[in-house]
Amino acid sequence: IADMAIWPWYGSLAKGERYDSGEFLQVHEYTHVIRWADEIEARPAVKRGRMVNRVMGPLETQLHERHDASDFQYKTQDKLQKPA
């Protein structure tokens, strides 16, 4: 449970994706921490969870509202937005 609780913040920090931490913390030296962050990020539940309430990035990764498990398949923004 602790891994899942800390990963959203610490995982991206450990991978050098926040606050220029890659240079400041020399994150490339912490190979086991990077492996841990990559393993958590690869979990299907984490991938789905990161989509919920997302308003930036590719439309297929944005699920503005989630009310049912099928929303991940049928209600991402790429499927809801009308072509211009």
C-alpha positions in Angstrom: 0.0 0.0 0.0 2.8 2.4 0.8 4.3 1.9 -2.7 1.0 2.9 -4.3 0.6 5.9 -2.0 4.1 7.4 -2.6 4.5 6.5 -6.2 2.6 9.4 -7.8 5.0 11.9 -6.3 8.2 10.0 -5.6 8.1 7.8 -8.7 8.3 10.8 -11.1 10.8 12.5 -8.8 13.0 9.4 -8.8 12.8 9.2 -12.6 13.9 12.8 -13.0 10.5 14.0 -14.2 9.9 16.7 -11.5 11.7 19.8 -10.3 14.8 19.0 -12.5 15.5 16.2 -10.0 17.3 14.2 -12.6 20.3 16.5 -12.5 20.1 17.7 -8.9 19.6 14.2 -7.3 21.6 12.3 -9.9 18.7 9.8 -10.1 20.5 7.7 -12.8 22.6 6.3 -10.0 19.6 4.8 -8.1 18.9 1.9 -10.5 16.8 -0.1 -8.0 14.6 3.0 -7.3 14.1 3.6 -11.0 13.3 -0.1 -11.5 10.7 0.2 -8.7 9.2 3.3 -10.2 9.0 1.6 -13.7 7.4 -1.5 -12.2 4.7 0.5 -10.5 4.1 2.6 -13.6 3.6 -0.5 -15.7 0.8 -1.9 -13.6 -2.6 -1.8 -15.4 -4.4 -0.3 -12.4 -1.9 2.5 -12.3 -2.3 3.2 -16.0 -6.0 3.4 -15.6 -5.8 5.5 -12.5 -3.6 8.1 -14.2 -6.3 8.6 -16.9 -9.0 9.6 -14.5 -9.5 13.4 -14.3 -6.6 14.0 -16.7 -7.1 17.1 -18.9 -3.7 17.2 -20.6 -1.9 14.9 -23.0 -3.2 12.6 -25.7 -7.0 12.4 -25.9 -7.0 8.6 -25.5 -5.3 9.0 -22.1 -8.0 11.5 -20.8 -11.0 10.2 -18.9 -12.6 13.3 -17.4 -15.3 11.4 -15.4 -15.4 7.8 -14.4 -18.6 6.1 -13.2 -18.2 2.6 -14.6 -15.4 0.3 -15.5 -16.4 0.5 -19.1 -15.7 4.2 -19.1 -12.0 3.4 -19.8 -13.1 1.7 -23.0 -15.9 4.0 -24.2 -15.6 7.4 -22.7 -12.0 8.6 -23.2 -11.9 12.1 -24.8 -10.8 10.7 -28.2 -14.1 8.9 -28.4 -16.3 11.7 -27.0 -15.0 14.8 -28.8 -16.6 15.5 -32.1 -14.3 16.0 -35.1 -13.7 19.6 -36.0 
